[in-house]
Amino acid sequence: MNLDDARQRLIVAFDVPNLTSALELDRRLGDEVGWVKIGLELFIAEGPPVVTAFRERGRRVFLDLKLHDIPNTVAGAVKSASRLGVDLLTVHAEGGPEMMRAAVAARSNTRVNLLAVTVLTSLEGNEYPGLYRADVEDRVLAFAEAAVEAGMDGIVASPRELSKLVPFVPSDFSRVIPGIRPAGAATQDQARVATPRAALIAGATHLVVGRPITQAPDPARAARAILEEMAGN
């Protein structure tokens, strides 16, 4: 893999409080980044104009809202997101197969690819011992199976589940992996993590990286280091 290929697989999480901060970060990153992830903090603060701003800058947009509601409500949200022209959009698999099918039907022939969030990378699996009988890996696989059957385009899971997921899902199924930390970096509030290179070798199609890049003194340099690790340099 060369650096240009790596750029198409690296998604930077813009977990910043407002559009001004986001555009300044984007300026500092320059040409090192092609994908941006807009999550709840930024989207709630700024709304749809933040998506427009990044699209006008030529960025591909991953809108990470983890939609989780009744099927009709999620279908309406997917229609709205589709009109914004986002490339990736998340719904939470815990919402059930019917909800995911409604999401797939609602995006019609638009460009948006739908990702099913399985189990958050901040969870270790022991948070609700009386409620969840299955361990994290079994839950992730169950959610992945439901996502495939519902017609979703990919999943979001931690690096730890990749070895089981890769033979379990179609070859063209996106495997978008957060919880990525460069070698030697602090895990912070992430519980199930891996290095960029290890995640790619295990079968990730895209990597999501936030604070190791966005909180670095030089975000462009930090992004370049991760790209080089991804490329095996």
Secondary structure, 3 states (H helix, E strand, C coil): CCHHHHHCCEEEECCCCCHHHHHHHHHHHHHHCCEEEECHHHHHHHCHHHHHHHHHCCCEEEEEEEECCCHHHHHHHHHHHHHHCCCEEEEEHHHCHHHHHHHHHHCCCCCCEEEEECCCCCCCCCCCCCCCCCCHHHHHHHHHHHHHHHCCCEEECCHHHHHHHCCCCCCCCEEEECCECCCCCCCCCCCCCECHHHHHHHCCCEEEECHHHHCCCCHHHHHHHHHHHHCCC
